[in-house]
Amino acid sequence: MKKTLLFALFSSLGLLVASYLLQNADVPFSGDETHALKHALQLQNYSQELSDCEDCQWKDSIFLINGCYDIDTVPHYYNDELIPDGYYAITSRKDIYRTLCALKETNYKYILLDVALTQLPDGYNDYTDSIIAILSQMDHIVIAKSKNDYQWADKMLMDTIGRYVDYKINPEESGFAKFNIMESTALKMYEDLSGRKINQWWCLYTDHYALCRTTIIPSYFLTQDSLFCNSRDWGEQKLFADLSEVAQYGSSVYDFDNKIIVIGDFLENDIHQTIAGDMSGALILLNIYLNLVHRYHIVHWWAVIGLFLFYFLFSIAIVEGSQLWAKIPFWRKFWTSEIVQMLFEFIGWVIIFHCLAVLIYLVCNQVYNPFIAILWFTIVPKVYVTLTVKNK
């Protein structure tokens, strides 16, 4: 019995670590479908739920600046030729600079600048240099950048206040169902505003001594429809404005004090398909930040303890088999009945652990990946029986 308990102990600990590592990996898993279904059922309630939350008050703390209509055209040169082979559109650098100047004079809370500050051809960098200069004088700001090999206007500045917005699209997963928060704009916002920091210890990550995940299945609190297609018109409440308007009127018309300012394309050119419907990239980043604020990346210890006990009991069961349960008076008749054994034989571990995944999500809003556990409890009993027969 001592060997059985030791096996169950190490088996349970190993499964917990393996499941945690797989959860942090950039791979799709079956729990995503569960979470997507949950989103589909509760999507209409998210905005109301968040507005009722006393700790969030997003309506009074966020200001969106839309830059999709403020466009400049810049020539594109191929292999340093003198004649351009075409033109491409960028967000107006002049309006960005004027907007940043206006924001600098206010008591804003934070700025998320979801605009690519790439190096432009000679003769088009006048305002870019001015933007770099004013950004270096501002605090509490993050700039979106990509892992693609772009020529940034100022690499040192991007290394300092720039963070990634890239999302790894997997053929088996779509809809921004799983997001890696490490080195992301949302994480920098969270760490700057909360004073917390995610630290790594070997393969484990902690947020102020709390075990956390590096990938999350985001809840989309703010959706495109909830902001722009219903009765709450953010424009009328002066919580949403075009970039050119802010550049022109600044704080004389709009109140930026103690607000998170998000500058990006909210309506046209940066729209992505998510499990909550079509949504702008800047809004996705803002939702990831709100998930971190609500601590959806934290692993609940009582859920870990529950999983450990579940693994522990089933590890003992696959070694001792029906003999163990026969020793327990309460389970003797239940476990040894032909109906129960037939159900366990035909239902199998796949159904059991997928039901557990659904239960964990519904109870504690944690997405659990059952793949490792299913594989382990499917293979180990067969190996154990084979070795036992061989030894005899």
PyMOL commands that set and color helices and strands:
alter all, ss='L'
color gray80, all
select helices_A, chain A and resi 2-24+31-51+58-61+93-104+126-135+155-161+185-194+224-228+243-252+281-293+301-320+322-326+329-336+338-364+371-391
alter helices_A, ss='H'
color red, helices_A
select strands_A, chain A and resi 62-66+71-76+86-91+110-113+141-145+162-164+179-180+198-201+204-207+210-212+215-216+240-242+260-264+271-274+277-280
alter strands_A, ss='S'
color yellow, strands_A
deselect
rebuild
show_as cartoon
